[in-house]
């Protein structure tokens, strides 16, 4: 593992910083959190700016429409855009960080040509159709059924926690194509058009009052067989590729954000006269060490991915497991420093605290991550 940046990488960082300093002051203010059509348009416009400047799909292969940059350059990109306060991927999240990289790694040439350019230009938004109401954290327990009918699959079932479904054009969908196969087999990965007859979207309101998630109800939805990524019944393996991207680099920018928020918290403690409390200083110091270590772990995972063709490994589960808990600890500390202000609905820390509660569930629960670490990294036997 090489944690030092090369001259070429530092030159890339300098060019990116210069570009961000030029374009960010010209951006319009973001729309209200509840204005999803407005948020989609805002996020798509930023994605188009990235595309036109050569920063879209930075680490994607050139034959997938990307720039062919190294994972380390992608890490620099995420670090610098977060530090500069640039817009996050927002509504483009699933397409750019999940579906797109999966199609780039597993899709046919025709599938790459059809779906990747619109993702990179911000023209098409994707949502995720993995979780189901009756499956809980056990993704392999999915029941949504796809029956082959000529050149189509006829899909019936339901999904839940589908990110950005209400503004999405496509859905990365897991279906069961062989109900008689062992539960980790007989699954296929499909790209479902959201305007297909039989698709019903019902937004879900979160604890924070947002509606970035939705339920999907699928009533005999016809999806072309050509929309299947990977072989029939090989969807579990393809899904592991998707999840490796979700747990590998999708949270990198948020580590940078947490380190920035921790610095703000320390300044607030000094301003309020709380800095003289040795217990509080020790707590904030430990958190600073936690996030510094997580950043180094991220570099390690990126170095590993760079040597494995760009696909993150199981180390992403180690990162995700510790990060999700460290983030909650950060906001617990914020409540201690801010006191009653931490309960003010208009305070920006409130939304962050509420969203932190979801991180031990999102992208695989902490229990699932521990199983992955135990079985795939430590080589422990599977539990009975």
Secondary structure, DSSP 8 states (H G I E B T S, - for coil): ---S--HHHHHHHHHHHHHHHHHGGGS-----TT-HHHHHHHHHHHHHHHHHHT-TTTTS-GGGTS----HHHHHHHHHHHHHTT----GGGHHIIIIIHHHHHHH--HHHHHHHHHHHHHT---EEEE---TTTTT-GGG---EEEEETTEEEEEEEE-S-TTGGG-SEEEEEEES-TTS-TTSSEEEEEEETTSTTEEEEEE--TTS---EEEEEEEEEEEEGGGEESSTTBHHHHHHHHHHHHHHTTTHHHHHHHHHHHHHHHHHHHHTT-TT-HHHHHHHHHHHHHHHHHHHHHHHHHHHHHHTTT---THHHHHHHHHHHHHHHHHHHHHHHHGGGGG-TTSHHHHHHHHHGGGGTTTS-HHHHHHHIIIIIS------
